[in-house]
Amino acid sequence: MTTALILSGGGARAAYQAGVLKAVAKILPANAYNPFPIICGTSAGAINTLALVGRQGSFNSRVMELENLWRNLTAEKVYRTDCLSVLSNTVKLALSVFLNTAGIPQPLALLDNAPLKKLLEEIVNFHDMDEAIASGYLKAVAITAMSYSTGQSISFFQGDHDNWKRARRMGLRTGLTLDHLMASAAIPTLFPPVKIGTSYFGDGALRQLKPLSPALHLGADRLFVIGVSDNAVQRNRPEASYRSPTIAQMIGHMLNSAFIDTLESDLETLRAINNIARSMDASDCEYPDSADIKYIEYLTITPSMAINELAEHYVHELPRTVRTFLRVTGAKAGQSGSSAASYLLFEPGFCGQLIDMGYEDTLKQKNEVLDFFRITA
C-alpha cells in the first residue's frame, strides 16, 4: 500500500496544512518511517510540498521547519508591498487592456513576487529532494501548473514513473526546479506567469479539474488530503441576503472556485467510485475496463471554522497598499469579500491561527489518523 499526501492551493490559507502535518507528526510514532512516499502539491500547496521534501532530517524535524516558516512569514517576504511598486504594476495592467503588450519583456501582474522567489531559494534544497528519491525514501514528488499556451493542467513530477495524458491534463516527468514551483503559485493577474521552456505557466489550481489524479497516476492507493475549504462549516449557516456583489466578493468567489471547489468535486467522484468498487464483483462484470476500478482509501482534513470570518480579524496586519486595494474593491468586515483577503494574508497572526486550527482539527481526528496509518493507539 502506497500513501500519497495531497496539498491543495489556497494562498495564505495553506498555513493550515502546516498545522495538520504538525499534528500528524505528533500522532505517529517518533521513529515512524516517512509516512508519505508520494507528495503532490499545487500552488501554495506546492510550496509546502517542496519545503517539506527539499531538506534533510526526520519527518518531524522537517514539519517543525515548515511550521516555523509560516509563523514567521509576512507579506513583504512574498510580494513587494511598497506604494511605488504596486502603483506602477497597476498602471501597466490598466494600460495593457488598451495597448498591445506583446513586446513587453516581463509578464504583467499586480504584485511583484520576487521576494517569494528569494525566500524559496533559501529554504528549498533540490539536491536533498533528488537524493531522497534516488534512495527510495521518496517515490515521487509532483507539482501542478497551468499552461497558458494550451490551457492544460500539467503535473511536473520527479520519480520513476511514465508520463500520462488525459482530457485537459497530463503528467510530465522532469527535474523539478524553482521555476516549476513559482509557476504553480503564480495566481493570474496577481503574480506574473513563469516561462518554462518555450511556454508560460500560471497557477496550477486554475485548470486542475482532477486534483487527486496525479497521486493515483504515480501509484498511490491511499490518499491523505489536506484541504483549505471551510464550505462544510458555511453550509450549516443560514443563507445571508446581500446587495449587489462587490468586486472583492467576485474575486473571492473566483479564487474559491479555483482553489477549493475542484478538490471537493473530485472527492465526491472518488466516493462514488469507491461505492461502485465495494459492490462490484470483477469476475461477473460485463465491461473490460471495470477491472481498473478499485477502492481508494482516503482521509481528508479540512478547517472546522469559517476562514473568511477569521480573516476579518487580521486584515489590519496587511500592508497599507493591500488594505487600500481591498477597501476600494469592497472587502469590508462582515462581507464575503473577506474571502479575497484570506488568500493574501501572509501575516503571522492569521497564519498562526490557521496552524493552530489545523493542529487541533487533526488531533480531534486522532483515531481516524491512527486507523489510516494502521497504528494501534
N, C-alpha and C positions, 0 to 999 in steps of 0.2 A: 504494500500500500504506500503510495506516494502522496504526500501532503503539500499543497501549494498555499501560499499566503497571497491574498489579493488585496491591494491597497488602491482604493479609488481616488479620484481627484477631488478638489474642493478648496483650493487656495489655503487660507489660514485655518480652515476647518480641519485640515489634515493633522493638526496638532492632536486631535482626539485619538488618532491612530497610535501616537507615541504612548499615550496613557494606557490604551488597550494592551500594547505589547509589553509595557512595564508590568501589568498585572499577570500576563501570561508567563513572563519570566519568573514572577514570584510564585505562581501556582505550580509550575513544573519543577521537578527535582533539580537541584543545583547542578548536578552532573549530567543532566539530560542532553542527549545528542541534539544537534541542530534540528529544531522542530519543523523547519520549513526548507526542504531541499529545493523547492521551486518558489520563486518570488516574482510576482508580476505587479507592476505599478503603472499608474497613469497620472500625468500632470503632477500635482503636489505629492500624490502617492508614489510617483516615480522618484521624486527627490528622497522620500523616506526609504524607498527600496534601495537606492544606491548608497545612501548614507548608512544603511544597515549592513549591506554586504561589502561596501568599499572600505573596509577597515579590518584590522586583526582583533583577536580576542574572543572570549566566550560570547554566547548569545546574550547573556545577562549584561556583560560589560558594554556590548555594542548598543543595547537598548538604553542603558544609562546615558551613553553619549548622545543618542538620538533625543532623549528627553532634555538633556542639557542644552542641546541646540535650540529646541523650540522654546524653552523657558527664557532664553537669553536673546531671542530673535526680536528685531524691531523692523519697522517698515523701511528705515534707511538702509538696512542690510539686504533688502530685497529689491527696492527700486529707488531711483533718485526722487527726492521729495521737495527739492528747492523750487521756489516760485519760477525762476528763470527757465529751468529745465521743463517743468510741467507746462508753462505758458508757451514756450517755443514748440513743444510737441503738439500742443492743442492747435496752434495756428497752422502748423504743417498739415495736420489731419484735416482741418477745415478747408484749406486750400486744395487738398488732394481731391475733394469732391468735385471741384470745378476745373482742375488742371490735369494734364497728362503727367503722371508721376513715373512713367516707365524709365525715365533716365535718372531718377534719384538713386544714388549708390546705396543708401541704407534703407531698410524697410521701415515703414511708418508705424508709430504706435503712440498711445497717450503717455505711457510711462517708459522710462529707460531702466531696464533691469540689469544693467551692467554690474551693480553691487551684488546681485544674486550669483552671477557667474563667478565673481571673485570669491565669494563665500564658498561655493561648491568646489572650486579648485582647491580650497584649503581642507575640506572635510571628506572628500571622496577620493579614495586611492584605487584606481582601476587595476593597478598591479595586484593588490590584495584580492580583488574580486577574481582576476584571472587565475591566481593561484588556488583559490577556493574551488573554482570549477574544475581546474586541472586535477586537483587532488580527490575530487569526488565529494567534498564537503557540501558543495552546491551542485545540483544537477543542471539548473538553468535559471537565468535571470532575463526578464523581458520588460521593456518599457514601450509604451504605445504613443505614437504621434499621428497627426493627420496630414496627408499630402495635399497641398494647395493645388498641385497640378492635376491630380486625378480625383481628389475628394475621398480617397480610400483611407481606411484606418490601417496603419502599418505598425505591426508589433515587431520591433527590432529586438532580437534575442541573442543571447550567448549561451551555448550549450550544445551537446551532441544530439541534435535533432534535425529533421528535414524541414525545409520551407513548406508552407501551406498557403493555399489560396481559396477563399470563399467569396460569397457575394459581398462586395464593398469592404472587404478586409483581407489582409494577408499577413503572413509571418515571414520575416526575412532574417536569416542568420547573418550576424555580423559582429565585429568587435565593437562593443559599446564605448562611446566617448561622451565627453561633456556636451558636445553639440546635440546628441540624441536626447540628453536629459533636458537641456534648455529648450529644445523644440517641443518636447512633451508638455512642458509647463508654460508655453507661450500662448496665453489667453488672447484671442483675436481682439484687435484694436487697443487692448490694454498693454500687451507686451509684443515686441516685434517678432515676426516669424524668423526661423533659422534655416540657413541653407545647408543641406546635406547632399553632397554630390552635385547634381545639376538642378535639384528641386528644392522648393521651400516647404517647410513643415511648421505646423502650429499645434495647439493644444490637443492632445490625444483623446480627450473626453468628447470632443465635438461630434465625431462620426463613429464613435465606438459603440455600435449597436449591440454587440455581444461581449461585454467586458469580462465574462467568465471564460470565453473561448480560448484565449492564449494559454491559460494554465492547462486546459484539457488537451490542447494540441501538443503541449510539452510533456504530456504523460501523467498528469495529476489525476488521481481518482478520489481525492478528498480535498475539500476546499475550506479554508479558514478566511472568511470575508470580513473586512473591516470597512464599513460604510460611514458616511458622514451625513446621512439623511435623518431628519427629525420628523419625517412625514407620519410615522406611526403615532407620535405624540400629537401632531396637529390634527389628525383625523378624529380624535376624541373630543375636539373642541367645537363649540357651536360656530357656524359659519358667520363671519362678520360682514357687515354691509359697508361697502366702500363707495366713495365718489369715483370720478374718472381717475384711472391709474396714473401715477406719476412716472416719469422716465426711470427713476430708480427702481420702482416696483417692476416695471417691464424688464429692466436689466437683471434684476434679481430672479425673475421667473425664467429668463433665458439661461442664466447660469445654473439654476436648479435643473432645468431640462437637460443640460449638458453633463453636469457632474453627478446628478442624483437619480433621475428618472430611468435612465437606461439600465443601471445596475439593478434597480428594483424590478424592472420588467424582465430582465434576464433571470433573476432569481425565481420569478413566477413561472417562467418557462421551465427552469430546472425542476421545480416542484412538480409540475405536470409530467415531465419526463420520468421522474422518479416514481410517480404513481403508476405510470404505464409499466415501468420496469419491474415493479413489485408484483404486478398482477399477470405479467406476460410469461408464458412458458415458451421459450425459444424453440423447442423441438416441434411445437404444434403451430408455429407461426407461418403465415402464408407469404410473408414478404421477406425477400432475401436480405434487405438492409436492416431488418429488425434485429439481427444478431449484433449490430453495432450499438443498440440501445442498452445502456447499463445504468445501474443505480450509482449515483454520485453522492457520497456523504458530504455534508457541509454544515458549517456553523457560522452564523452571522452575528456580529456585534455592531449595534448602532446606538446613537445617542438617546438617552432617556429623557432629555429635556429639550425644550424648543431653543435651538441655537440662535434664531432671529432675536428672540427676547433677550437672550444673554448678550448678544452683540450690542443691543441698545445701551447697555450699561457701560460699555467700553469704547464707544465711538469717540469719546473725548481723548483717548490715547492716540488716535490717528494724527499724523502731521496736519498742519493747518491747511495746506493746499488740498489734501484729500477730503478733509472735513468740509471745506468750501464747496468742492465739487459735489459731494453727497447732499449738502444742504440745498444747492441750486437745483439739483435734479429731483429733490423731493424725498430724500431718505430721512424722514423725521422719526422720532421715537413714537412707537405705537402703530406704525405703518409697516406693511410688509416690505417696504423699500429697504428696511434694515437688513434684508437678506443680502443685498449687494454689498453692504458694509462688512458682513461676516466673512466674505471671501478675501477682503483686503486688510483685515485687522491682524496684521503680523506684529502684534504687540504683546509684551509679557503678561499683562493682566488677563487678556482674553485667551491667549494660548495656554496660560497656566490653568485657567478654569476648565478648558477643554481637556487638557491632560488629566486633571483630577477627575473629571466626569468619566473619561474613558477607563481610567483605573477602577473607579468604584463600580461602573456598569459591568465590567468584566468580572470583578470579584463576586458580584451578585450572581453571576452565571458560572461560578467556580465548578459546580458539579457537572455542568454541561461541557466545560473545558476539559475536565479530567476524563469524562466519558469519551470525548472526541479523540483524545490522545491515548486512550486505553490505559489510563493510570488509575490505580485504586487509591482512594482517599485514605 
